[in-house]
Amino acid sequence: MIRRFIYGNPFSTEAVVTEVPLGEGTPAYGCIDTEQGFCFSYIMEENDIVYGLGEANRGVNKRGYCYISDCTDDPNHTEDKRSLYGAHNLIVVAGAKTFGLFFDYPSAMTFDIGYTRMDTLQVSCDEANLNLFVIDGDSAYDIVRQFRKIIGRSYIPPKYAFGFGQSRWGYKTKEDFRKVADGYRNHSLPLDMVYMDIDYMQDFKDFTLNEKNFSDFPEFVQEMKDRHIRLIPIIDAGVKVEDGYDVYEEGVKNRYFCQREDGSDFVAAVWPGDTHFPDVLNDDARRWFGDKYQILTDQGIEGFWNDMNEPAIFYTPEGISELKTLLKSFLENEDSAGGMTAGALACDKKPGEDDGTAEGAQDDMAAGASIWPLMGKIGSLANSKEDYRSFYHNVNGQRVRHDKVHNLFGYYMTRAAGEAFERIDPDKRFLMFSRSSYIGMHRYGGIWMGDNKSWWSHILLNLKMLPSLNMCGFLYTGADLGGFGADATRDLLLRWLALGVFTPLMRDHAAQGTREQECFQFEDIEDFRHVLHVRYRLIPYLYSEYMKAALKDDLYFKPLAFVYPEDAMALQVEDQMMLGDEIMIAPVYTQNAKGRYVYLPEEMKFVKFLPDGTISEELLGQGHHYVEIALNEVPLFIRNGKCIPVAEAAEYVDALDTRHMTMLGYEGAEYELYEDDGVSKDYEKKENYRTLKY
């Protein structure tokens, strides 16, 4: 049962698309205070588990830390970070009392889940203008499924999007892309997509192509399609300020950009330099911006990824002006003081630290007083809260300050594209995923987990985000395999790919200036070929489970506790996930490990895809086990009484033979396979389902 409680004058985010009855009085759980903003407080029992928050740091159980829903462009996902790229305000408390809460509030919101006090859950925001949805159910899993029904069906990508994709910031020419295609095809490495980062554009302008490097673009798109590879270009949030650029001129003429308080178009610097942000919360502007995607679909493009849409800001003219003022003041102070003291300039000493003399301490304190405001301003130029408070949206004729709806920008940018695809070709599925998001965007596209690092800890972070994102409706998701920033190693990439085998979005992506990490760049390429082959052999099963999860408002990835709620050990396991109804995954995420410990809540078959193409199966009983898993092996576990289909490997999705598959698991079991044409939207046909027997 779900009830909606209204506080103040909420902004309509359209995250919830089903009518929900109003609750009477106050919610049955916790205490609510609206005297200064909004605050929900609840005293947790010792064994309560808190699920949710989608794309958030740390574990599946969110207890013990403080999280802030505030879409943030920050590539350093260390344990201390409280905000990442998404804002997903669903939490589920499971324990002595089990209930769910969705705080539909589009600005910054703090979730203190046992951080200030270990027994206290406190959710707060600056203004008491929100919808609070309270969900009662038999279990955490039941609550999540109820929530999924009120927020609408999850995005369904084309089937080719379940193939492997290669990306890198720095592919600039046709030859760069041909080199990638050759590297995969010539080594019989499966590949369905190559992603185009910002360098394909002319001067980083949205919906343009570099005139020198991508002349005759439709012919190049078709050339790649003839090799069964689709090009997937990036679209950024900022539109370059440049006379003669039609997107800019149309936006200015029609008042389609976000504006300052004085009515002038807001300016922020991103990759192209000065840009304007399309006002995607304005219906007319959103339609206009979405229709621009047709510039590329008309040239054969069938998929996109939206980026920099928190929106990310490098700096603004106002920020630079303040910096110049501080710099001028600093230089004037230094001139009058005769320059910084030797102590303040020492490599091992900050201004203001004592050098042992009273005079030196006084000079250093003066130097510190002048330099630290300057250093602080430099550090705060990017993604400044002050800048987010300085521009406005036009929503149904009302001016809305951006910081009040900040978390919606990525959602509505991707909505612009999704709505446009319905106009461009309503019967066709397009690939679409985004960096920034809010609940509701899950209907229009998936997400990738942002600019991670080539760190072993980020494999585990990737794994733990998966079920939480599914709870919030984001089924089509995955991380940058191998890590975006820093330098990948061969073993790291192989282990991460072995997890990526199971994520709907399977993409290797790296930053400019890092080590090249395409699969053909390393020695013993046959190991990479084998891991990618496993992905393609499993696509019939993975696609089937994805489609069933999407069509039934269910989860693709689940915590063990959702399937085994009475098993005390399963409640604690966070580095193993259930996938669909048949399998459990337990990837290796530790450097130099030869295997790992796993916990089986029931008897299962331990399956390993071996590098010679064979498959080993071992029956393991309920309990703890150490399993050996080599770098070039892909493991999974099949539940008691279940089976899964496995195809022969192929180099691209369209080449998969799903009529002649083998079965893995328990003899006598049956599997319901979902299979459609992978392109159209006629999902409900009975012939899409067939039963396979083992």
N, C-alpha and C positions, 0 to 999 in steps of 0.2 A: 504494500500500500504506500502511495506517495501523496504528500500534501505540500502545498506551496504557501509560504508565509511571506507577505510583502512588507518591506520596511521602506519608509520614505517614498521617493519618486525614482524607481529604478530605471536605468537605461535598458531599452529592449535590445539584447544581444542576439536574439533568435537562436540561441544555443539549444533551447528546448522547443520542439516543434509539435508536441502533443499537449492538448489541454489537460491541465492537472488541477484537481479540486483544491480550493482554498482550505487551509487549516483553521481551526477555531482556537481562539485564545493564543497560547504560546506553545512552542514545540515541547514534546514530552521529555526531551533530553537536554540537560545542561541549563545554563542561565544565560540570558541575553541582556546586555546593557547598551542602550543607545544614547546615553547622555553626552558622551564625547566620542563621536564616530559610532562604530559598531564593534561589539565584542561578544563573542560566544565562548563560554567557559564550560568545561566538563571535567569532572574528576574521574580519572581512569583507574580501573582495577589493575592489580599488579600484572596479571597475565593478558590484559587486553592487547590486541594487535591492531594497528592502524594501517590500512591499505589506501592506495590512491595516489593522487597528485601527478599522475602521468609522467611527463618528462621532468623528473626531479632527481636530485643527487642522492647518493647513499643507497640504502637497501630497499627491499620490497616492503618490509615493515618500516614505516616512517617514524616510529617512536624514537625519541632521544635527540632530536635536532630541531632547528628552526628553519623553515623554508619560506621564501617570499615569492608569490606569483607576480612576476614583473618581467615581462619578456625582455631579455638582455642579450646583447651581442658580446659574449665573453668566451673565448676559445680555451681558456685554462680551467678545465673542469676538475679542480682539486676539491678535497673533502670539505673545505671551508666555504665553498660557494653556496649561496642560498637561492640564487636565481639562475635559471638557464634560459633557453630560447622560447619555451612554451609556458602557458599559464592554464593549468587544468585543475580547477578548484573542487574536485570530488574527493571526499575521504569516506572511508568505511571503517567504523569501529567494530571489531569482532571480539567477543568475550562474554563477560557476565551479562551485558546487554549488547545486542547487535543491531546497528542501524547505520544508515548512510546519510551524508549531508552534501548537497551541492550548493555552493555559494556563487550565485550568478552575479558577479560583480566584475566589471571590465577594467578596473584600475588595480593598483598594487594592493595585495592582501597578504597578511602574515599568518603563517600556520606554525605556532609554537607548540610542538607536540612532545611535551615532556622535556623541554630544553631549560626553561626558567625554573620550573618545578617538575620533578620527574613524574609526578602523578597527575599533572594538569595539562589538558588540551585547551589551547586558547587560540581562537581565530579572530583576527581583528583587521579593520580597515578604517580609513580616515572619515568616511562619510556613511551614514546609515541609510543608504539608498541601494537596495539590492533585493533580489528574490532569493529566498532560502527554501530549497527543496529538501524535505525530510522523508527518508525512505525506510520503511519497516519491512523486514523479511525474515525468512527462516534461517538464512545463513548469509555470509558475506557474498558468496557466489550468487545467491538468489537476488540480493540487493543490487549487485552490479548488473545483472540481466534486466532487472526492472528499469534501472537507469538508462541502459542502452536503448530500451524501447521508446523512451520519451525524447531522446535526442536525435532519433532518425538513423536511417541505414548508413552504415559505413561505406566509404568510397570503394568502388570496385574498379580496379585497373584492367587494362587489356592483359591477356594471358602472356604475351611476350615479355611483359614487365616482371615476370617471375624468372626470366633468364638472368645471366650474369652481365653486369655492366662495368665498364672501365672508364675512369675519369681522372683528370689531373688538371689543376690550375697551371696553365702554361702551354697547352696545345693551341697553337696560333695559326697554322696553315693547313691546307688540304693534305700536304705531305705528312704533317704531324699525325693527322687522323688516319691516313693510309698506313703509316708505320705501325700504329696500334693495331689496326685491322690485320695487317700482314703478320704482326707478331703473334697474334692469337690464331689466325687461320693456318698459317704455315707450320705451327706447332700442334695443330689439332686441339687447341684449347677452346672450349665452348665460349661463345660470346654472342649477345643479342643487342647490346647498346653501347655506344660510346657517347659520353657526355661532353658538352661544349661549355666551358667556363667563359668568363667575361672577355677573353681575348678574341672571340669570334666577332665581336661587335666593332662597329666603326666608332672609335673614340669612346667606348663604353656606353654608347647610346642604345637604349632599349629598342628592340624591333628593327635594328639595322644590322647590316653585315659589312665586315671589313671589305672595302671596295677592291683592294689589291689581292687579298688572300682568298676571297670567296666570291669571285665573279662566277657566273653561271651556277649559282647555288642549287637551283632545282635539279640540275643534271648531276651535281655531286651527291645530293641527298639520294637520288635514284641509284647512282653508282653504289652507294653503301647498302641500299636496300637490296640491290641485286646480289650482294654478298650476305644477305639476311642480317644486316646490322642497321639499327635505327640510330640516328643522331638526335640527342636530347639537349637542346639549348637551355641556358640559364636566362632568367629574367630578373632584374634587380628592381628594387622599389623606387629608386630615385631617377627622375627624368632630367637629363642634362639641360642646363640653361644655355641655349645657343640659338641665335637668330638663324633662320633658314631650316631648322630641324622641325619637321612638321608636327611631331608629337608634342614638342614644347609649345609651338605656336598655337596649336589647336587648344591645348590645355589652358594657356594664358587667356586666349580670346573668350573661351566659354566659362572661365572661372572654375575649372575642374581641379585646381590644385589647392592644397591646404594653405591657409592664409594667416598672416599675423593679425594682431588685434586691430591694427589700423586699416586692414583690408588689403594690404599688399601681399603678394605671394611669398610664402615662407621659403627661405633659402638655407640649405644645408649642404655641406660638402661630403660627397661619397666618392666612389671610384672616378666618375667623370669630372670631378671638381664640383662647382656649384650645381645643385640640382633642386628641383621642386618635387614634392611628394603628391601623387595623385590622391584625391580625397575619396578613397574607396568606400567610405561610409556614406557618401552621397550617392543616391541611386543613379542619377544621370552620369555622374563622373565614373562610377563603377562600370556601368555599361560601356561607356566610351573606352575606358582603359582595357576592359576585357575584350572588346572587339579588335583591339590592336594585335592580339595573338593570331588573328587570321592572316596577318601579313606573312607569318611563317608557316601556318598550316597550308596556305595556298601554294607554298613551295615544297610541300611534301612532308613537313614536320608533323609528328604524331604524339609528341610528348614534351613536357617542360619541367623545370624545377625552379621554384621561386626562392629568391635569396635576399638577404639584407633587409628583411621586412619586419624587423622589430618595431619601428624602422631603425636601422643603424645610422648613426651620425658620426662622421669623423670630427667635424667642427662646424661652427656657424660664424658668419661675419661678426655677430655680436660677441661671441666667445673670443675671437681673435682680437677684437677691439679692446676687450677687458685685459687680455694678455699683454697687449702693447702698452696699456696704461701701467700695469704692474711692472713690466720690464723697464719702462721709462723711469718709474719711481725707484726701482732697484738700482739702475745705473746712476741716477742722481745721488742716491745715498752713498754709493760706492765712491763716486767722485769726491763727495764732501768728506768722506772718511779716509780718503787716501788709498782706497782699494781694500780688499779682504785681507785679513791677517794671514800670516803664514800658517798659523795653526788651523784656521778654518779651511785652508786649501789642502791640508795634508790628506793623503789618500786614505789613511786609516782613522780619520777624525771628521765628524760632522761639525758644521758651524754651531756654536753654542756650547760645545764641550770644553771643559776646562783644560788649559795647557799648563797649569801649575802656578800661574801668576794671576794676581788680581786684575792687572791691566789686560792681560790676554783674555781672561774670562769675560771681562766687560766688552772688549772688542768683538769677541766671538759671539756673544749674545746679541749684539747689535747686528752683526752680519747675518746671524740665523733669523732674526726677526724680519729681515728684508728678503732673504732668499726663499724661505719656506712657503710663503703665500704664492710666490712665482712658480715654484715647483708644483705646488698643489693645483694651481690653475692649469698648468701644462697637462697634468695627469687627469684633470677632469674635463678636458675639452671634448673628448669623445663621449657620446651617449649621455650628455648632461641632462640631469633632471630639470634644470632651469630652461634648457632649450625645449624640452618636451612640454613645458608649461607655457611656451610662448607662441604656439600656433593652434589653429582651430579647424574644426570640421563643420560642414554645413549639413545637418541631418534634419530632413523634412522642414527646412527653412529656419531651423534653430542653430545658433552657434554653440558648438560644444568644444571645450578646451581639450587638447589632445591627451594630456596626462590623465583625464577622467575616463578615457576609453582606450588607453595605450595598448592594452593587451589584445585589442580586436584588429589591429592593423594587418598583421600577417594573415589572419583568418579571412578578412574581407578582401585582401588582395587576391588570395587563392579562390575565394568565392567569385570574384570578378572573372577569373579564368574559367572556373567551372560552369558558371552561367553562360558565358560566351560559347563554350563548347556545345552547349545545348542548342544554341542558335546556329553555330557553324555546321554541325553535323549531329543532329539529335539522336541518331541511331548508333553512333560509334563511340567507343570508349577511348579516351585519351589518357596517357600517363601524366600524372601531375603530383608533385609533392613539394613541400615547403619547409623552410627552416623555422619560422616563427608560427605559433598557432595558439588557438583558444578552442575550447570545446564547442563544437558546431562546425568548425573547419573540417572535421573528420568526414563530413558528407561530401566534400568537394575534392579532397586529395589526401595523400599520406604525408608523413614527415620523415626526414632523416634527422639524426640526433645531433647534427651540428658539427662544428669544427673541433673534433677530438684530437688526441695525440697518439703517437706510436708508443703507447705505454701499456704494459701488461694489465695494469689496474683498470684500463678503459675497456678491456674485453669483459671484465666482470661488471663494470658499470653498464655497458651495452646489454648484457644478459639481464640484469636486474630491472632495467627500464621496461623491458618488453611486456610483461603482464600488466604493469601499471598503465602503460599507454593503451593497451587493449581495453582496460576497464573504462577508459575515457573515450572509446570509440575509434582510436587510431590503430587500425589493423595493418595497413600497408606502411611498414616502418623498417628501418635498419640503420646501422651506423656506417661510417666510413671505414671499411675493412682495411686493416693495416695501419690505420691512423692517418689523419689529415696533416697535422703538424709533426715535427721531429722526423727522425730517420727510422724507417722500419727495418727489421731484421728478417731473415728468411724464416726463422722458426716462429716469430711473432705473427707474420702474415699467414703462415700455414695454420696455426692454431686459431687465428681469428676467422679465416675462411671456413674452418670446420664448424664454427658457430654460425657464420653467415650462410652456410648451406641451408639452414632452417628458417632464416628471416625472410619475409616476403620480398623486401628490397635487399638485393645482394649486389653491393657496389664497392669496388676498390677505388678510393679517392685520395689524392695527396696534394699537398700545397707546393706551389712554386718554390724552388730553392731546396727542397728536401730530396732525399734519395729517390731515384726512380724505382717504383714498386709494382710495376706491371708484372704479371705472373711469369712472363718470359724473360725477365731481367735477372733471374736467379739461376743458380746451378741446379742440375737434376730437375729439369722442367717436368719430367714425368710425374713427379709428386703433385705438382699443381694441377696437371692434367687430370690426375685421378680424383682429387678433391672436387674439382669442377664437374667431372663426370658424375660423381655422387649426387651433386645438386640436381643435375638434369635427370638422372634416374629417378629421383624422388619427386620431381615436379608434378606428376599426376596426382600423387598423394597430397603434397603441400597445397597445390591449387584447389583440390577438392575440399580440403579442410578449411582453407581460407573462404571459399565461396559459401560453404555451409555456415561458417561463423558469421559472415556478413549478412546472409539471407535470414538467419535465425536470431540475429542480435545477440550473438554468443561471443565467446573469446576464442582466439586462435592459440594464444599462449595463456596458461593458467599457472598460478602457484600450486605447489603440491597440496597445500592446505585446502584449496577449493575442491579437489577431487577426493582427498582423504581427511575430512574435517575432524574425525575422531582419533586420528593418529597424532599423538603428542609430538613425536619426532618430525613428522611431515610439516607441522606448524612452524618449525624452526628452520627448515631447509630453504635457502635462498639462492643457491648456485646450481639448482636443477629445476627444470621447468617441464610442465606437461604441455604437449603440442597436440591439438585436436583431442580425439577420444582414444587414440591408440598408442601413442608413444610418449616417452619421456626423454629429454635431452640433458646431458651432463658434460659440457665441454671442458677441456683442459685450458686453464687460463694462467698457469704459473710457468715462468721461465725454467727451462731445463728439466721439467717434470717428465717422468716416463709414463705417468698414469695419474690416477686420482682415486680418492675414496668417494663412494656413492652410498646413498641410503635408498633401499627399495621398500616402499610401503607394502608391497605384495610381491609374490613371485613374478618375475619378468624374464624375458629372453634378452640377453645382452648380445647385440648385433654389432659387428664391425665390418665396414667396407674396406677390404684389403687392397693394397696397391696393385696386385696382379689381376684385379677385377673380380675376384671371388668374394664371397660373403661368409663370415663365420657367425655361428649362433651358439650361445651357451646359456643353459638354463640356470638362473640364479634364484635362490630362495629369498624370502622376506628378510630384511636386516641390512647390516653394514658389510660392504665389500670393498676391497681394493682391486681396481681393474687397470690393466696395462693398456695404454693407448699410444701408439707410436705417432711421430709427427705426420706421417703420410697415411694415417688411418682416420676414418670418420665413424664415431660411435653413436648408437642410439639404443633405447630400451623399448621393447614392445610389451605392453601390458598383458596380463594373464587372460587368455581367451580371445585375444584380438589378432588381427593380421593387417598387413598393408601391401599395396601393389608397388612393384618396382619395374621400371621400364629399362630398355637398353639405352645406353648413353647416346647423346646426339650433340652436334655442334651448335644448334640453335633450337629454340622451342618448337618452331613449326615443323621440324624434322622428327619430333618424338613420335614413336609408334605406340599408341595406347591400346591397340587391339591385341597385342601380343605381349602381355606382361606376366612376370612371375610374382608369386605371393611369398611374403615373409611373415613368420609368426607362428601361431598355433594352428595346427591342422584341424579342420572342421569348422574354423571360424569363417565369418562372412564380413565383407566390407562394402559399404555403399559408396560408390564412386560418383562424384559430380563431375560432369564434363560437358562443356558447351563449345561454341565456336571461338570463344576467347575475344571476340570483337564486338558483337552486338549486345543489346540489353534485354533480350528476351530470356530472363533468368528463370522463370517459373515453369518452363516446359517440363512435362513429366519425362520426356525422353532424355533430359539432361542427367537423369539418375539411372544407374544400373548396378546390380548386385554382383559382386565378385566373390567366389567361394574358393577356399583353400582346402 
